[in-house]
């Protein structure tokens, strides 16, 4: 009788633990910070009737700044994705 109770408890534990181990677990990849996934603004265009070199240079300077700001955000996003991917893989793909 004593061994039957112990064996039943042991068997129940094995069944429950086996169910937990074999249950599929979905691992969600984290979402990136909003500041680095914002869409880059469109570049400025020079007015068709504008003929002054100073206005042309202002537009080029603004576009240069917009491009480099967007490139910096893109670099941060690429770096963040790589870091998160490495963390995710090290946690969830240890045996693979």
mmCIF file of the C-alpha atoms, coordinates in Angstrom:
data_MODEL
# 
_entry.id   MODEL 
# 
loop_
_atom_site.group_PDB 
_atom_site.id 
_atom_site.type_symbol 
_atom_site.label_atom_id 
_atom_site.label_alt_id 
_atom_site.label_comp_id 
_atom_site.label_asym_id 
_atom_site.label_entity_id 
_atom_site.label_seq_id 
_atom_site.pdbx_PDB_ins_code 
_atom_site.Cartn_x 
_atom_site.Cartn_y 
_atom_site.Cartn_z 
_atom_site.occupancy 
_atom_site.B_iso_or_equiv 
_atom_site.pdbx_formal_charge 
_atom_site.auth_seq_id 
_atom_site.auth_comp_id 
_atom_site.auth_asym_id 
_atom_site.auth_atom_id 
_atom_site.pdbx_PDB_model_num 
ATOM 1  C CA . UNK A 1 1  ? 0.000  0.000  0.000   1.00 0.00 ? 1  UNK A CA 1 
ATOM 2  C CA . UNK A 1 2  ? 2.805  2.390  0.968   1.00 0.00 ? 2  UNK A CA 1 
ATOM 3  C CA . UNK A 1 3  ? 4.723  1.686  -2.255  1.00 0.00 ? 3  UNK A CA 1 
ATOM 4  C CA . UNK A 1 4  ? 1.576  2.059  -4.325  1.00 0.00 ? 4  UNK A CA 1 
ATOM 5  C CA . UNK A 1 5  ? 1.007  5.603  -3.037  1.00 0.00 ? 5  UNK A CA 1 
ATOM 6  C CA . UNK A 1 6  ? 4.653  6.559  -3.618  1.00 0.00 ? 6  UNK A CA 1 
ATOM 7  C CA . UNK A 1 7  ? 4.617  4.981  -7.067  1.00 0.00 ? 7  UNK A CA 1 
ATOM 8  C CA . UNK A 1 8  ? 1.384  6.802  -7.928  1.00 0.00 ? 8  UNK A CA 1 
ATOM 9  C CA . UNK A 1 9  ? 2.823  10.155 -6.802  1.00 0.00 ? 9  UNK A CA 1 
ATOM 10 C CA . UNK A 1 10 ? 6.036  9.477  -8.735  1.00 0.00 ? 10 UNK A CA 1 
ATOM 11 C CA . UNK A 1 11 ? 4.095  8.504  -11.849 1.00 0.00 ? 11 UNK A CA 1 
ATOM 12 C CA . UNK A 1 12 ? 1.890  11.600 -11.566 1.00 0.00 ? 12 UNK A CA 1 
ATOM 13 C CA . UNK A 1 13 ? 4.972  13.837 -11.289 1.00 0.00 ? 13 UNK A CA 1 
ATOM 14 C CA . UNK A 1 14 ? 6.564  12.216 -14.328 1.00 0.00 ? 14 UNK A CA 1 
ATOM 15 C CA . UNK A 1 15 ? 3.378  12.638 -16.374 1.00 0.00 ? 15 UNK A CA 1 
ATOM 16 C CA . UNK A 1 16 ? 2.981  16.296 -15.388 1.00 0.00 ? 16 UNK A CA 1 
ATOM 17 C CA . UNK A 1 17 ? 6.636  17.133 -16.008 1.00 0.00 ? 17 UNK A CA 1 
ATOM 18 C CA . UNK A 1 18 ? 6.621  15.350 -19.347 1.00 0.00 ? 18 UNK A CA 1 
ATOM 19 C CA . UNK A 1 19 ? 3.600  17.393 -20.383 1.00 0.00 ? 19 UNK A CA 1 
ATOM 20 C CA . UNK A 1 20 ? 5.385  20.630 -19.471 1.00 0.00 ? 20 UNK A CA 1 
ATOM 21 C CA . UNK A 1 21 ? 8.527  19.676 -21.317 1.00 0.00 ? 21 UNK A CA 1 
ATOM 22 C CA . UNK A 1 22 ? 6.820  18.647 -24.524 1.00 0.00 ? 22 UNK A CA 1 
ATOM 23 C CA . UNK A 1 23 ? 4.406  21.587 -24.698 1.00 0.00 ? 23 UNK A CA 1 
ATOM 24 C CA . UNK A 1 24 ? 5.333  23.949 -27.549 1.00 0.00 ? 24 UNK A CA 1 
ATOM 25 C CA . UNK A 1 25 ? 6.450  27.350 -26.317 1.00 0.00 ? 25 UNK A CA 1 
ATOM 26 C CA . UNK A 1 26 ? 6.402  30.322 -28.632 1.00 0.00 ? 26 UNK A CA 1 
ATOM 27 C CA . UNK A 1 27 ? 9.200  32.834 -28.167 1.00 0.00 ? 27 UNK A CA 1 
ATOM 28 C CA . UNK A 1 28 ? 8.340  36.309 -29.346 1.00 0.00 ? 28 UNK A CA 1 
ATOM 29 C CA . UNK A 1 29 ? 11.148 38.491 -30.645 1.00 0.00 ? 29 UNK A CA 1 
ATOM 30 C CA . UNK A 1 30 ? 11.063 41.864 -28.837 1.00 0.00 ? 30 UNK A CA 1 
ATOM 31 C CA . UNK A 1 31 ? 9.866  45.000 -30.594 1.00 0.00 ? 31 UNK A CA 1 
ATOM 32 C CA . UNK A 1 32 ? 12.441 47.723 -31.293 1.00 0.00 ? 32 UNK A CA 1 
ATOM 33 C CA . UNK A 1 33 ? 12.203 51.166 -29.678 1.00 0.00 ? 33 UNK A CA 1 
ATOM 34 C CA . UNK A 1 34 ? 9.836  53.492 -31.542 1.00 0.00 ? 34 UNK A CA 1 
ATOM 35 C CA . UNK A 1 35 ? 12.452 56.211 -32.035 1.00 0.00 ? 35 UNK A CA 1 
ATOM 36 C CA . UNK A 1 36 ? 14.565 54.015 -34.322 1.00 0.00 ? 36 UNK A CA 1 
ATOM 37 C CA . UNK A 1 37 ? 11.725 52.635 -36.428 1.00 0.00 ? 37 UNK A CA 1 
ATOM 38 C CA . UNK A 1 38 ? 10.192 55.961 -37.386 1.00 0.00 ? 38 UNK A CA 1 
ATOM 39 C CA . UNK A 1 39 ? 9.989  56.518 -41.114 1.00 0.00 ? 39 UNK A CA 1 
ATOM 40 C CA . UNK A 1 40 ? 12.623 58.873 -42.459 1.00 0.00 ? 40 UNK A CA 1 
ATOM 41 C CA . UNK A 1 41 ? 11.253 62.160 -43.779 1.00 0.00 ? 41 UNK A CA 1 
ATOM 42 C CA . UNK A 1 42 ? 11.264 62.864 -47.487 1.00 0.00 ? 42 UNK A CA 1 
ATOM 43 C CA . UNK A 1 43 ? 14.129 64.942 -48.757 1.00 0.00 ? 43 UNK A CA 1 
ATOM 44 C CA . UNK A 1 44 ? 13.453 68.587 -49.545 1.00 0.00 ? 44 UNK A CA 1 
ATOM 45 C CA . UNK A 1 45 ? 12.995 69.622 -53.155 1.00 0.00 ? 45 UNK A CA 1 
ATOM 46 C CA . UNK A 1 46 ? 14.137 72.812 -54.720 1.00 0.00 ? 46 UNK A CA 1 
ATOM 47 C CA . UNK A 1 47 ? 11.356 74.957 -56.112 1.00 0.00 ? 47 UNK A CA 1 
ATOM 48 C CA . UNK A 1 48 ? 11.253 74.847 -59.895 1.00 0.00 ? 48 UNK A CA 1 
ATOM 49 C CA . UNK A 1 49 ? 11.387 78.619 -60.239 1.00 0.00 ? 49 UNK A CA 1 
ATOM 50 C CA . UNK A 1 50 ? 14.215 78.999 -57.730 1.00 0.00 ? 50 UNK A CA 1 
ATOM 51 C CA . UNK A 1 51 ? 17.446 80.132 -59.370 1.00 0.00 ? 51 UNK A CA 1 
ATOM 52 C CA . UNK A 1 52 ? 19.524 81.418 -56.475 1.00 0.00 ? 52 UNK A CA 1 
ATOM 53 C CA . UNK A 1 53 ? 22.583 79.429 -55.543 1.00 0.00 ? 53 UNK A CA 1 
ATOM 54 C CA . UNK A 1 54 ? 22.060 80.261 -51.852 1.00 0.00 ? 54 UNK A CA 1 
ATOM 55 C CA . UNK A 1 55 ? 18.653 78.531 -51.848 1.00 0.00 ? 55 UNK A CA 1 
ATOM 56 C CA . UNK A 1 56 ? 20.137 75.542 -53.654 1.00 0.00 ? 56 UNK A CA 1 
ATOM 57 C CA . UNK A 1 57 ? 22.850 75.256 -50.989 1.00 0.00 ? 57 UNK A CA 1 
ATOM 58 C CA . UNK A 1 58 ? 20.293 75.575 -48.164 1.00 0.00 ? 58 UNK A CA 1 
ATOM 59 C CA . UNK A 1 59 ? 18.269 72.713 -49.658 1.00 0.00 ? 59 UNK A CA 1 
ATOM 60 C CA . UNK A 1 60 ? 21.352 70.552 -50.128 1.00 0.00 ? 60 UNK A CA 1 
ATOM 61 C CA . UNK A 1 61 ? 22.447 71.247 -46.540 1.00 0.00 ? 61 UNK A CA 1 
ATOM 62 C CA . UNK A 1 62 ? 19.003 70.332 -45.153 1.00 0.00 ? 62 UNK A CA 1 
ATOM 63 C CA . UNK A 1 63 ? 18.946 67.132 -47.208 1.00 0.00 ? 63 UNK A CA 1 
ATOM 64 C CA . UNK A 1 64 ? 22.462 66.264 -46.078 1.00 0.00 ? 64 UNK A CA 1 
ATOM 65 C CA . UNK A 1 65 ? 21.344 66.620 -42.451 1.00 0.00 ? 65 UNK A CA 1 
ATOM 66 C CA . UNK A 1 66 ? 18.157 64.600 -43.025 1.00 0.00 ? 66 UNK A CA 1 
ATOM 67 C CA . UNK A 1 67 ? 20.117 61.822 -44.707 1.00 0.00 ? 67 UNK A CA 1 
ATOM 68 C CA . UNK A 1 68 ? 22.683 61.550 -41.932 1.00 0.00 ? 68 UNK A CA 1 
ATOM 69 C CA . UNK A 1 69 ? 20.013 61.589 -39.220 1.00 0.00 ? 69 UNK A CA 1 
ATOM 70 C CA . UNK A 1 70 ? 18.178 58.797 -41.034 1.00 0.00 ? 70 UNK A CA 1 
ATOM 71 C CA . UNK A 1 71 ? 21.407 56.839 -41.574 1.00 0.00 ? 71 UNK A CA 1 
ATOM 72 C CA . UNK A 1 72 ? 22.207 57.105 -37.850 1.00 0.00 ? 72 UNK A CA 1 
ATOM 73 C CA . UNK A 1 73 ? 18.747 55.726 -36.954 1.00 0.00 ? 73 UNK A CA 1 
ATOM 74 C CA . UNK A 1 74 ? 19.178 52.920 -39.470 1.00 0.00 ? 74 UNK A CA 1 
ATOM 75 C CA . UNK A 1 75 ? 22.567 52.013 -37.996 1.00 0.00 ? 75 UNK A CA 1 
ATOM 76 C CA . UNK A 1 76 ? 21.032 51.943 -34.507 1.00 0.00 ? 76 UNK A CA 1 
ATOM 77 C CA . UNK A 1 77 ? 18.222 49.712 -35.725 1.00 0.00 ? 77 UNK A CA 1 
ATOM 78 C CA . UNK A 1 78 ? 20.643 47.279 -37.369 1.00 0.00 ? 78 UNK A CA 1 
ATOM 79 C CA . UNK A 1 79 ? 22.769 47.199 -34.204 1.00 0.00 ? 79 UNK A CA 1 
ATOM 80 C CA . UNK A 1 80 ? 19.686 46.676 -31.989 1.00 0.00 ? 80 UNK A CA 1 
ATOM 81 C CA . UNK A 1 81 ? 18.380 43.822 -34.174 1.00 0.00 ? 81 UNK A CA 1 
ATOM 82 C CA . UNK A 1 82 ? 21.781 42.098 -34.140 1.00 0.00 ? 82 UNK A CA 1 
ATOM 83 C CA . UNK A 1 83 ? 22.094 42.410 -30.347 1.00 0.00 ? 83 UNK A CA 1 
ATOM 84 C CA . UNK A 1 84 ? 18.545 41.179 -29.734 1.00 0.00 ? 84 UNK A CA 1 
ATOM 85 C CA . UNK A 1 85 ? 19.016 38.319 -32.169 1.00 0.00 ? 85 UNK A CA 1 
ATOM 86 C CA . UNK A 1 86 ? 22.219 37.249 -30.414 1.00 0.00 ? 86 UNK A CA 1 
ATOM 87 C CA . UNK A 1 87 ? 20.483 37.385 -27.017 1.00 0.00 ? 87 UNK A CA 1 
ATOM 88 C CA . UNK A 1 88 ? 17.445 35.497 -28.334 1.00 0.00 ? 88 UNK A CA 1 
ATOM 89 C CA . UNK A 1 89 ? 19.600 32.817 -29.965 1.00 0.00 ? 89 UNK A CA 1 
ATOM 90 C CA . UNK A 1 90 ? 21.786 32.390 -26.880 1.00 0.00 ? 90 UNK A CA 1 
ATOM 91 C CA . UNK A 1 91 ? 18.729 31.869 -24.677 1.00 0.00 ? 91 UNK A CA 1 
ATOM 92 C CA . UNK A 1 92 ? 16.460 29.798 -26.908 1.00 0.00 ? 92 UNK A CA 1 
ATOM 93 C CA . UNK A 1 93 ? 18.835 27.979 -29.269 1.00 0.00 ? 93 UNK A CA 1 
ATOM 94 C CA . UNK A 1 94 ? 21.454 26.675 -26.855 1.00 0.00 ? 94 UNK A CA 1 
ATOM 95 C CA . UNK A 1 95 ? 21.383 23.058 -27.982 1.00 0.00 ? 95 UNK A CA 1 
ATOM 96 C CA . UNK A 1 96 ? 20.991 23.696 -31.712 1.00 0.00 ? 96 UNK A CA 1 
# 
